Amino acid sequence: MARTSNETVQQQGRMHLVSAFNTKQIGHVDCPGGGQVWVDGNILYIGHMRPPSGTTLVDISDPRNPKKVATIDVPPGWHSHKVRAQDGLMIINHERFGNAGPADFGGGLALYDTTRPAEPRLISKWITGGHGVHRYDYDGRYAYISPTADGYVGNIVMILDLIDPVNPIEIGRWWIPGQWTGGGEEYPWHDYVTPRCHHPLRMGDRLYVSYWHHGLFILDISDISKPKLVSHVNSSPSFPHPTHTCLPIPQPLKGRNIMVVADEDVAKLRPSPPAFTWIYDITDETNPLPISTFQVPGLDPDGEPQPPMTGCHQPSERFKGTIIPFAWFAQGLRLVDIADPFAPKEVGHFVPDGPEGAERSSSNDVTIDDRGIVYLIDRVRGVDIIETSVL
């Protein structure tokens, strides 16, 4: 079933040139572009990038024939480009997108009952100060979020208890000392990029937190109300890309505890080659150590600067075994095997042509379902549904 060369495929009435290896496109959702895709049961949840499109729910019982079942819009000036869902509860973010639109809409999280996916029902909205919530993790009870908050500069780490979705309750928060200017802390980054918690991910009693140009942090949440710093690393002074995602691997590889750290190919501190991903050894979690990197083969031939969104964006939070699906912006889907964490290797890819009106693809997020089917969303338009022989 694997495609191993460039092929032309029919998609929504027009022809697309794709490059594929160990992958095959089996379906497509034509929709506005987005920031995140997620699957729960037989529903694909799509968080869109630009208002008025907010969230779309798609029935993927037959992935070759996806059917939209519901949409939720947002007002101008706000977007809900992230979505998580589990057991009939859908969580979407509300975040400022430009300066237009109603200020009283408010940034935060909206919680929906999706037990009847064709009729999403708003349960509650949790409001925070400032621009709202960017990314988050959700484990069925707690949401680990990256909000702005009154009195703080930039986004911080916050933990919400959603056991009662009608009444979300904050139970813990953490920030880099200096962010809480409202509490009298001296702000030390007047000549550097504003601190910005980007994406907390939980495994066990740890949070693995990307903090944009302030690097990565590992937090101890054995007392979930009082996160404590375990360690911190920042590669930005030497490699000018922001840290996007810190993905811990649940099983040891070659006897080592491993974390995959993706830098995002945007907002560079200076012109540079495309961003890539790091593999860290966190066996001694107080001293995270980079042991290898992965870049799409041939993408950086000479170290010269290239346009933004040429390189890495992010890994899938869901994966099977040691093969991690990545959304690699203009390079589409990359399937990276880290069985040997000292020598990660690509075992498949799918690079779609750019959507109509775009010069190239801009693969923004990727996830998989229980069948091993891959869902790849473009930042501009559409979701490709992809079968692979390696998952």
N, C-alpha and C positions, 0 to 999 in steps of 0.2 A: 504493500500500500504506500510505501514511502516514495515521495518525489525527490529526485536527486539533481534536478536541473531547473533552469528558468522555464516556466511554462506560462501560456496565456490561458486564463480562465474567464468564464462568463460570470458576471456579478451584477445583479440589479440592472440588467439590460445593457451593460457596456462591458468592454473587454479590459482586463487588468493583467499586467505582466507581474508575475510573482517569482521569487526565488525560494525554493523549498528543498529541505533535506530531512528525511525521516519524518515528514509531516504532510498532511493533506487537508485542505480546506473542505469542510463538509457543509457549512452553513454560513449565513451572514445576517446580521440585523442592521438594517438601514435606519440610522437614528442620528441625532446630533452628537457630536464628539463628547468625550467625557474624561473624568479623572479616575474612576474606579469601577471595577466589575466584581461581583460577588455572587456565589451560588449557594442557595439553601434549598434542599429538596429538588424539586423540578422547576424552580424559579430562578432566573437570572436577574439580578438587580444591577441597574446601571445608574451611576451618579454622573450627571452631565456637567460640562464645564461652564457653559454660558447660559444666563437667564434669557428667556423665561423657562427654558427646559430645566427641570429639577431632577426628578428620578423617574425611571421607566422600569416596569416589571414585565418580564418576558417568560412565557411558558416554553421550557426547553425539554419537555417530555420526549419529543422527537427533535434532536438537535439539528437535523437536516431541514426541519420546517419550523423554525421558531415563530412564536405568535405573541405579539404584544397584548398584554391584558390590562395594563393600567399605567397612567402617567400622573405625576404630581408636578405642578409648576411652582416657580418662585418669582417674586417681584423683581423689577429692575434694581440693580445695585447690590444684589445678593446672589450667591450660588450655593448649591448643595451637591458638590462634586465628589463626595465620599459617601459610601453606604456600606453598612454591615447588617446582616440579618441572621437570626437563629431562632428556630422553634416558634415561628410566627411573630417575632418581634423584630421590626426593622428600625434601624437607627440611621438618620441622615444628619449631615452637618449643615449649619447655616453660617456662612462667612461672607464678609464684605467683598464685593467684586466691583471696583470702581467707586465713584462717589454719588451716583444717582440713586433714586429710589427712596422708599420710606425708611427713615431712621428707626421708627418704632417697631419695624419688623423684628429687629434684634438678632444678634449672633448667638449661636449656641448649638443645641441638638434638638431635633424633633424625633419623637418616638411614635411608631405606628404599629397597630395590630394588623398583621398581614396573614392571619389564618385563612382569610378569604382573599387571595391575592388580587382578584379583579376589583376588590372594594377595599383598598387600604383605609384604615380608620385612625385618625390622629388621636393618640392617647394623651400626650402632654408635650410641652416644650420647655426645655431647660435653658435659661438665659444666662449669658455671661457678659462682662463688660468688653468694650473695645470692638475689635473686628470679628470676634467669634471663634469658632473651632476649626482647625485645619484637619489633621488626621487623628486616628484613634484605633485602638484595638478593643475587642469585646470578647469575653470568655463565657457568656451565658448569664453572668451576674454583674460583673464589674466592667465598666468602660474606662480605658486608660487613654486620656485625651490630651490634646495640645492646644488649650485655649489661650486667648488673651484674657486678662483679668484686671479689674480696677486696682490701681496702685502699683502695677508691675510694668516694666518695659519689656516688650516682646512677649512671645508665647512661653508658657511654663508647662510643667507636668502636673496633671490633676487626675484623681481617681474618683469616679462616681459609682455609687451603689445603686443598681437598677433592679433590685429585688422587687420593689414596688414601682413599676414603670410610670405610674400616675404621679409619683413623687420622688424623682431622682434626688439623691443626697450626696453631696461631696463628703468624702471621708478621708482624703489625703491629698497633699500637694507637695511639690518640690520645685526648686528653682536654683539657678546659679546665684550664689551670693553676689549682690550688686544689682539684681533685677528688681528687687522690692524697694524702689525709691520711695513709695508711699509709706513704707515702714522705717524710713530714715537711713536706708543703706546707701552708701556712696556709689555712684555709677562710674565704673572705670573704663568704659569702652567708647569714649567720645571720638576717638580716632580709629575705631574699628567697626565692624558690622554689628548691628543690634543682635543680641542673643535671641534665639528662636527655637524653642522645642518644636521639632518637626513630627516625630513619630515614635511614641512609646510602644514596645512590644513586650508582652509578658511570657516568660517560661518559668514554671515553678515559683520560687519566691524571689525572682529577680525581674526587674524591668530593664530592657535594653533600649536605650534612648538615643536617637539621632538628634543633634542640636545645631544643624545647618553649619555655618562657618565656625561654630564653637566645638565641633567634633562630636564624639560619642561619649556616653556615660553609662555605666552599669550601676543600678540602684538596688539595694537590698530592701524588699518590701515584706519581709517576714512579719513585721508589724506594719500592716497595710496603711495604717493611719499616719505612720512616720517614716516615709522613705529615707534611706540613708545612702550616702555615696560610698561605692565600693572602689571605682576607678574611673579615670578620664583619659582620653587620648584625642589629640587634634592634629590631623594631617594638613589642615588648610594652609598653614604658613608656607609649606613646601609645595603642596598640590592644591591649586586654588579653587577646587570644586567644593560645593557644600555637601555635607554628609546627609544622605537622604534616609536610609533604612539600615537598621542593625538587626539582622535576622539570626537568632541562635538556632543551632542544629540540635535536635533532641537526643541523638545517639552519638557516642564517641566515634571518631574517624581516625584510624591508625593509632588508637589509644589516646587521642587528644580531644579535648572539648573545643568545638569550632563555632565561630560566628562569621556570617557573611555580611559584609558592610558595603553598601552601594553608595557611591558618590553620584550626584545628579549633574548632568551636563547643561547646567544653566547658571546664571548669577555668579559667574567666575570672578575672582578677585582681580584677575588680569587675563589677557588672551593666553590660551593654552591649548594643547592637544585635547582630544575628547576624553571625558571622564570614563572611569573604569570601575570595576569592583575589586574589593580587597577580601582576602581570607585571613581571619585572625585566629590565633591559638589563644583560647581563654582558659586553658587548664589551670593556670594561676590567674584567677580573675582580677587580682589586684594589679596585674601587669599584662594587659592585653598586648599581644605581639603579632604583627603582620608577618605571615609566612609565605604568601603568594598573592598574585593578582591575576585577574582575567580581563582581557580586552578582546573584542571581536577580531578574529584574524584578519590582518591587512588593513584595519581601520586607521592605524597610526603608523604610517610607513617611515616618517622622518622626524617626529616630534614637533612639527610645525602647528601653530594654532589652526583650528578649524571652527566653522560656525557652531553656535549653540545648538543643542538638541541633535547633535550628530552621534553622541556616545550614550553612555549608560543612563537609565532612569532608575528602575527598581526591580527587585525580585518579587515573585509571588509569595505571599504569606503562607500559601498552601503548596505543598510539594510532596512527592512520593520518593521514599528512599533517599538517594543522594543526588537526584537530578532536580535542579532548580530552574523553573521557567523564569526568564527575565523579559521585561519590556525595555527594549534598548533604543527608544526613540526612532530615528531614521533607519535603524537596522532591524526593526521589527521584533519578532519573538526569537529569543535565543535559549536553547536548552543546554544547561551547563552541568556537567557531572563533576561533583567534588568528592567522589569516593577516595581519591588521593588528594587530600587538601593542599598538598605541596605542589600539585600539578593539575589544576582544574582544566577540563577540556570540553569543548563543544561537541554535543552528540546529535544535534538537530537544530533547524531554524526554519522560520517562515517569515519572509519579508514581503508584505503586500505593497502594491503600487500605492502612491499617494491618492487620497480622496480627490474627487473632482474639485478643481480650483487650487489644489495644493501641489507643490513641486515634488514632495516626497512624503512618505508615511511619517507619522509621529505617534508611535506606539507608546501609550501612556500608562497602561496597567494591564495585568494579566492574572488570571486565576485558573484553577482546575476544579472539576467536579469529581464525584466518587467513581465515575466511569473512566477517569483519566483524560477526559476531553478538555481542551484548552480554550479559553475565551480571552481574546486580545482586543482591547479597545483602542481606537485611534483618538487622539486629542481633538481632531477636527471633525471627523464623522465616521460612524460605523463600528460594529463589533464583528470580528471574524471568529468563526467557530472552527476549531482545528483538531483533527485527529492525529495522533502520533504513535509510532511503533515503539517508542523508548520509555513510555510511562506505564 
